[in-house]
Amino acid sequence: MQRAARGAPSVQRLRGWALAAARAGSEITLRVVGATEARRLNRAFRRRDYATNVLSFAYARRAGDVVLCHPVIAREARAQGKTLAAHYAHLVVHGVLHLHGLDHVRARDARRMESAEIRILRRLGVADPYAVK
């Protein structure tokens, strides 16, 4: 766990959300960063020149990094009327599922990934992030 930005949930909460989505034997680093680092990583690895909410970097079958951008996550939570904790929980789970091979490029894969997210978040007591209010 690495926190390079202020205001993020506690290490214990972040770890709990990651463990809820991780497979046994996973080795995952979570890093909470500011907008400058998120933008640099997104530009370097995805060729997109903006800070994004979450990036996942898989290194091996059950190992990788999940990078979370605190300013973007906080802004999105406010705009979507969600608590900061609920939005973080969703994005941590989302990032970990990417490490385990789930994706959302094709509609069928997106439905599978969203179903997994909803199921995991429900166990954590977090509402469906895709439900329209």
Summary of the structure (lengths in Angstrom):
residues: 133
radius of gyration: 13.8
end to end distance: 33.0
largest distance: 38.4
contacts: 400
relative contact order: 0.17
helix: 50%
strand: 17%
